Amino acid sequence: MRIAYPRVKLQQLIRRQNELAARVILHDQLPQDIQYIAGIDVAFPNRGETTRAAVVVMDYPALNMVEQAITEQPTEFPYIPGFLSFREVPALLNAFKQIQQTPDLVLCDGQGIAHPRRFGLACHFGIETGLPAVGVAKSKLVGRYQEPGTLSGSQSKLIDNGALLGTVLRTRDKVKPVFISSGHRISLDTSVKHVLACARGYRLPEPTRMADKLAGCYQRRRLI
């Protein structure tokens, strides 16, 4: 059954993105001694009718699980490329309310400023929470790059219209890279540094990998 969403006016959303993007901070405003790092991810089961948000908090740099939370709610915003944060952030904020330990940094499964209007999920979540946030995306949304080397740690620049938007980073030998961009209150160099520190033999850094896994395990448990 097709979901009946409220009418969306794209010009209003663009105006809102531009307003919020002006508040994004792209230099480091996070503790030098990070103790807790979070990963967030969102899934849309039931043919998109449900929005499921998962948050995990891990100690750093050991990356032991400290807390986790999941929330489900009806999907209230349509899938529109370039505006996905409006679809995902409300559920993520609800899941985040369940967390007792506030993280020093959040790794988001999505874009930071590597976005047509420089306002991806990590920017939106960072602005809403006030927390430093990094975009760790599995695919490119905007920009051009040269393929990085095949070994873990290899990287290249993501450029759009002459502006440096992010880093294309290989987190595991001979696997597809991820696309790193600042979200809020963190520089690109520091973002790459912490994503690499969280890479533990998988393509995704451990916090977002575990958030993704948590959402998937929750779904399987519900089906059993």
C-alpha positions as CSV (number, residue, x, y, z in Angstrom):
1,M,0.0,0.0,0.0
2,R,1.3,3.4,-0.9
3,I,2.0,5.7,2.1
4,A,0.1,8.9,2.1
5,Y,2.6,11.6,3.1
6,P,1.8,15.2,3.8
7,R,2.5,17.4,0.8
8,V,6.2,18.4,0.7
9,K,7.3,21.8,-0.7
10,L,10.8,21.4,-1.9
11,Q,11.6,25.1,-1.9
12,Q,10.8,25.4,1.7
13,L,13.0,22.4,2.5
14,I,15.9,23.9,0.4
15,R,15.5,27.2,2.3
16,R,15.5,25.3,5.6
17,Q,18.6,23.3,4.6
18,N,20.4,26.5,3.6
19,E,19.5,28.2,6.9
20,L,20.8,25.2,9.0
21,A,23.9,24.8,6.8
22,A,25.0,28.3,7.7
23,R,25.3,27.1,11.3
24,V,27.6,24.2,10.6
25,I,31.0,24.4,12.2
26,L,33.9,22.8,10.2
27,H,36.7,23.1,12.7
28,D,37.4,21.0,15.8
29,Q,35.2,21.6,18.8
30,L,35.5,18.2,20.5
31,P,37.6,16.9,23.3
32,Q,41.1,15.8,22.5
33,D,40.7,12.9,24.8
34,I,37.6,11.2,23.4
35,Q,36.1,8.7,25.8
36,Y,32.8,7.7,24.1
37,I,31.9,7.5,20.4
38,A,28.5,6.7,19.0
39,G,27.3,5.2,15.7
40,I,23.8,5.8,14.2
41,D,21.9,4.1,11.4
42,V,18.3,4.0,10.1
43,A,16.4,1.3,8.3
44,F,12.9,1.4,6.7
45,P,11.2,-2.0,7.1
46,N,7.6,-2.9,6.2
47,R,8.1,-1.5,2.7
48,G,9.2,1.8,4.1
49,E,6.1,2.3,6.3
50,T,8.3,2.1,9.5
51,T,11.3,4.1,10.4
52,R,13.7,2.2,12.6
53,A,16.6,4.1,14.2
54,A,19.5,2.5,16.0
55,V,22.1,4.1,18.2
56,V,25.2,2.5,19.8
57,V,27.6,4.1,22.2
58,M,31.1,2.5,22.6
59,D,34.1,3.4,24.7
60,Y,37.1,4.8,22.9
61,P,39.5,3.7,21.7
62,A,38.8,0.1,22.9
63,L,35.3,0.2,21.2
64,N,33.6,-1.9,23.8
65,M,29.8,-1.6,23.7
66,V,28.5,0.7,26.5
67,E,24.9,1.3,25.4
68,Q,22.5,0.7,22.6
69,A,19.0,1.9,21.8
70,I,16.4,1.3,19.1
71,T,13.2,3.1,18.3
72,E,10.5,2.5,15.7
73,Q,7.9,4.9,14.5
74,P,5.7,5.4,11.4
75,T,7.5,6.9,8.4
76,E,6.2,10.5,8.0
77,F,8.4,11.8,5.2
78,P,8.8,10.5,1.7
79,Y,12.1,9.3,0.1
80,I,13.5,12.4,-1.7
81,P,17.2,12.3,-2.7
82,G,19.0,15.2,-1.1
83,F,16.5,15.5,1.7
84,L,17.0,12.2,3.5
85,S,17.9,13.8,6.8
86,F,14.4,15.1,7.2
87,R,13.2,11.5,6.9
88,E,15.7,10.0,9.3
89,V,16.6,12.6,12.0
90,P,13.3,12.6,13.9
91,A,13.6,8.8,14.7
92,L,17.3,9.2,15.5
93,L,16.6,11.9,18.0
94,N,14.0,9.7,19.6
95,A,16.4,6.8,19.9
96,F,19.1,9.2,21.2
97,K,16.8,10.2,24.1
98,Q,17.2,6.7,25.4
99,I,20.9,6.9,25.7
100,Q,22.3,7.8,29.2
101,Q,26.0,8.3,28.2
102,T,26.4,11.3,26.0
103,P,29.1,10.6,23.3
104,D,32.0,12.9,22.5
105,L,31.6,12.1,18.8
106,V,29.0,10.6,16.5
107,L,29.7,8.7,13.3
108,C,26.6,8.8,11.0
109,D,25.7,6.4,8.3
110,G,25.3,9.2,5.7
111,Q,26.8,12.3,4.3
112,G,28.2,15.3,6.1
113,I,28.9,18.4,3.9
114,A,29.4,16.2,0.9
115,H,25.9,17.1,-0.2
116,P,24.5,19.4,-2.9
117,R,23.6,22.1,-0.3
118,R,26.4,21.1,2.1
119,F,23.9,19.7,4.6
120,G,23.7,15.9,4.9
121,L,22.6,13.7,7.7
122,A,25.7,14.3,9.9
123,C,25.3,18.0,9.6
124,H,21.6,17.9,10.5
125,F,22.1,15.5,13.4
126,G,25.0,17.5,14.7
127,I,23.0,20.8,14.6
128,E,20.0,19.2,16.3
129,T,22.1,17.7,19.1
130,G,25.0,20.1,19.3
131,L,27.4,17.1,19.1
132,P,30.4,16.7,16.9
133,A,29.4,14.5,14.0
134,V,31.0,12.8,11.0
135,G,29.4,11.6,7.8
136,V,30.5,8.1,6.8
137,A,28.7,7.3,3.6
138,K,28.8,4.1,1.5
139,S,28.3,6.0,-1.8
140,K,29.1,9.3,-3.4
141,L,26.4,11.9,-3.6
142,V,28.3,14.8,-5.2
143,G,31.9,15.5,-6.3
144,R,34.7,13.8,-8.2
145,Y,37.6,11.8,-6.9
146,Q,40.4,9.5,-8.0
147,E,40.2,5.9,-6.8
148,P,42.4,5.6,-3.7
149,G,45.0,2.8,-3.4
150,T,43.9,-0.7,-2.6
151,L,45.4,-0.9,0.9
152,S,43.6,0.1,4.1
153,G,44.3,3.8,5.0
154,S,44.7,4.8,1.3
155,Q,42.7,8.0,0.6
156,S,42.0,10.6,-2.0
157,K,40.2,13.9,-2.1
158,L,36.5,14.4,-2.9
159,I,36.2,17.7,-4.8
160,D,33.1,19.5,-6.0
161,N,33.4,22.7,-8.1
162,G,36.9,23.2,-6.7
163,A,35.9,22.8,-3.1
164,L,37.3,20.0,-0.9
165,L,34.2,18.3,0.5
166,G,35.6,15.1,1.9
167,T,38.0,12.1,1.8
168,V,37.5,8.9,0.0
169,L,38.9,6.4,2.4
170,R,39.8,2.7,2.1
171,T,39.2,1.1,5.5
172,R,40.0,-2.4,4.5
173,D,42.4,-3.9,1.9
174,K,40.8,-4.3,-1.5
175,V,37.2,-3.4,-0.5
176,K,35.1,-0.4,-1.6
177,P,36.1,2.9,0.1
178,V,33.8,5.0,2.2
179,F,33.1,8.7,1.8
180,I,34.1,10.8,4.8
181,S,32.9,14.4,5.3
182,S,32.7,16.7,8.3
183,G,29.2,17.0,9.8
184,H,29.5,19.5,12.6
185,R,32.2,20.7,15.1
186,I,35.0,18.6,13.6
187,S,37.5,19.1,10.8
188,L,38.0,16.7,7.9
189,D,41.5,15.6,9.0
190,T,40.2,14.8,12.5
191,S,37.2,13.0,11.0
192,V,39.4,10.7,8.9
193,K,41.7,10.1,11.9
194,H,38.8,8.8,14.1
195,V,37.1,6.8,11.4
196,L,40.4,5.0,10.7
197,A,40.8,4.4,14.5
198,C,37.4,2.8,14.4
199,A,38.1,0.5,11.4
200,R,38.5,-3.0,12.8
201,G,38.8,-5.2,9.7
202,Y,35.5,-4.3,8.1
203,R,34.5,-1.7,5.5
204,L,32.4,0.3,8.0
205,P,33.9,1.8,11.2
206,E,32.8,-0.2,14.2
207,P,30.2,2.2,15.7
208,T,28.2,2.5,12.5
209,R,28.7,-1.2,11.7
210,M,27.3,-2.2,15.0
211,A,24.4,0.3,14.7
212,D,23.6,-1.3,11.3
213,K,23.9,-4.8,12.8
214,L,21.7,-3.9,15.8
215,A,18.9,-2.8,13.5
216,G,19.2,-5.9,11.4
217,C,19.3,-8.2,14.5
218,Y,16.3,-6.5,15.9
219,Q,14.4,-7.1,12.7
220,R,15.3,-10.8,12.7
221,R,14.2,-11.1,16.3
222,R,10.9,-9.6,15.5
223,L,10.4,-12.1,12.6
224,I,11.1,-15.1,14.8
